[in-house]
Amino acid sequence: MEMNIKQYFLVERDSNSQESCLIKNYGNGFNRGGTPQSAHKFSSEEDAKTSCTVQNTLATIFGNNTFTYYVEETITRVKKQDNGTELAEETQA
């Protein structure tokens, strides 16, 4: 049985073209330094777009010369038995 997970995360590029994933801090914002694995994940593309817009607006207001974009990530997982064949999920009637 195959399942797909679609999620989104933010990446910030600084004036030196260095990129860093953004992690959620304990307040209402983001910090640099995350990896794709530790980045804050959004389940909605609209939430990622909105957060991206907010980050870019703040960068403009404070003049910190950064640019934030979001990445769409799709993870495909396949459940398999010990012999390598796909696991067939039983449905309940």
N, C-alpha and C positions, 0 to 999 in steps of 0.2 A: 504494500500500500504506500502510495506516494503522497506527501503533503508539502505544500509550498508556503513559506512564510515571507511576506514582503514587509520590509521595514526601512526606515529612513534615518540618516544621521547628518549632523552638520560638520562642515570642515571650514576652518578659517585659514586664509592665506595672508601672510604679513607682507610688508613692503620689500622684504628680501626674497619673496616667493617661497618662503618656508610654509608648509602646510601642517596643520594640526587638527585632529578631531576635537570636538568640544564635548566636555562632560558637564553634567548638571551639578552646580554647586549646592550648598545647603540652603541658599536663599532662593531668589527668583531669577537666577541667571546661569551663565555658563563659564567654564574655565577651559583654557587651552591645555593640551598635554595628554589628551586621551589617545587611545589607539582605536581602530575600528571595533575591536572587541569590547572596549570599555566605554565607548562613546554613548551618550544618551540616545536611546532609540525612540523614534516616533512610529506609531502604528498607522498614522494618518498622513498622507502626503500634504493635505491642507495645513496641518499643524506644523510640519517641517517648513513649508513655504512661509507661513506666518512668522515663525521663529527666525527664519533666514532674513526676512524683511526687517524685523525688529533689530537684529544684530547689525545689519548694514546701515540702518538709520542711526543707531547709536554710534557706529564708527564714523559716520559723517558728522554728527553733532560734536563728537569729542576729537575729531581730526586725527584718529590713530592709524590711518592708512592701511586698514585691513579690509578684506573682502570675504564674505561668508557665502558658501553655497551648500546645497544638500546633495547627498548621495542616496540613490535608491539601491537597496540590496535585496536580492531574492535568494532565499535559502531553500533548497530542495532536499527533503529527507525521505528516504525509502526504508521502510521496515522490512527486515529480512530474517529468515530462519537460520538456524545454525548450519544448514547445508548450502546457504547462499541464495536460496529461492525466495521470491517475494512472499511476505506474510499476507495471507488473505484474511482480512478482518471479517468476523462474523457479525451479521446485523441481527438485531433483536426484533422479533415480530410483535 
